Amino acid sequence: MTDISSALQRVSAAIGSAAQAAGRDGDSVTLLAVSKTFPAAAVREAYAAGQRRFGENYVQELQAKATELQDLALEWHFIGPLQSNKTRPVAELAHWVHSVERLKIAERLSAQRPAALPALNVCIQVNVSGEDSKSGCAPDEVLPLAQAIAALPGLRLRGLMCIPEPTQDAATLAARFGVLATLQQRLAAAGIATDTLSMGMSADMAAAIAAGSTMVRVGTAIFGARHYG
Ligand SMILES: *Cc1c(COP(=O)(O)O)cnc(C)c1O
């Protein structure tokens, strides 16, 4: 067994136990393997071990890997900051975008989504950490943004995403993830049903699952430490 396949087994087992500890079904949490900075060969290896969903942060890297791995039935999730002049390749290549934080980006993704493809699945990224984080819309912007996205033909609003500030403090993490879960309930009360809470990474996966995460985005625990350069 390769390092990546045994890491995938460990992460799946950890998801299962976190779900069980929270009184949830392990199948209610989807694993997104975050492959940013790792070569296409690492994705291929994870694919051989049964992993199908992969997350990327950088548009050029997504393009390169999607081209190189065309022969695999992969599901690509774009999870990084997205500038308006880079939306087209994402609209064409991704199955999901987790990091929509303003309407202009959503409108461009919708308009650029090829008509032959199903609607692009999107999550609204929310800043749940206040001043400690720059990415994501403010919690009170979520409802109007969700209403506007729900009206865009090229998009399908699936839910909400957050990245809390790095902390080991369990109470802080529970509060941050709780903000996202509460916002999802508010959307539902306003008639906007969603099925996804994209929250939890290698270091805070269990806390996110306890708070209701349906999709954890895990990089380091699967592929190892990242080296930028
Ligand atoms: C890099 C990244 C991850 C994965 O983080 P790890 O700590 O390596 O698991 C998850 N989500 C987003 C948005 C990321 O940028």
The ligand as a Gaussian input file, in Angstrom:
#p B3LYP/6-31G(d) Opt

LIG

0 1
 C       -5.046000      24.244000       1.713000
 C       -6.498000      24.265000       2.040000
 C       -7.109000      23.182000       2.697000
 C       -6.361000      21.980000       3.214000
 O       -5.623000      22.309000       4.349000
 P       -4.819000      21.194000       5.203000
 O       -4.557000      21.883000       6.480000
 O       -3.605000      20.865000       4.429000
 O       -5.718000      20.019000       5.355000
 C       -8.484000      23.252000       2.912000
 N       -9.214000      24.303000       2.489000
 C       -8.666000      25.344000       1.860000
 C       -9.523000      26.465000       1.417000
 C       -7.283000      25.369000       1.626000
 O       -6.762000      26.423000       1.014000

